[in-house]
Amino acid sequence: MRIGIDIDSTLHHYWDQFAGAARRRFGVHLPYERQLTWGIAPLRPEQVRACVAETHTDACILEARPYPGAVEAVAAWRAAGHWIHVTSHRHEGAHAATACWLERIGLPYDDLHCSDDKLVRCRELGIELLIDDSPVNLHGAQQRGIVPATILHPWNREFCEDEDVLCGEDWPDLARRLAPLLAGASPG
């Protein structure tokens, strides 16, 4: 199977980095458990962009720690012959630091793409399963015939309850839920 995997809030806990930038830059407190929608209402769009830019610097990218079980799950899938596409809405300039981070944490992959056209790229590559935290991307995957999967966050919990999405509480749970799908799929 051809698997697409997001990075921020999918491979690592990005919210702490983003909320820290919002607090430092704008004095806005963004508790994780209160982020119930994909939008970030306390910040204006240009403030969100500034926080994203700050958290996508090489230093921030390189200090991220993967969620427990994420690297092990992806490594097992790749060892089983599945094709791994790591995809992010990070700007193209973040590609080198992102590749370095993936190597540092030992996450095997076949393709890395940093750009705003995540779903377009997934279609071009024939991605069959997309693991992402964004309800927008999960819905877009569904609409394109790509199986959506995620680890649960406050902002995607309602989407997971209402839609046909494979959801796990954490990476080990998600890997267990994906096992039947991946066992029945032909390798990438």
Secondary structure, DSSP 4 states (H G I P E B T S, - for coil): -EEEE--BTTTB--HHHHHHHHHHHH-----GGG--SSS-TTS-HHHHHHHHHHHTSHHHHHH--BPTTHHHHHHHHHHTT-EEEEEESS-GGGHHHHHHHHHHHT---SEEEESS-HHHHHHHHT--EEE-S-HHHHHHHHHTTPEEEEE--TTTHHHHHHS--EEESSHHHHHHHHHHHHHHSPP-
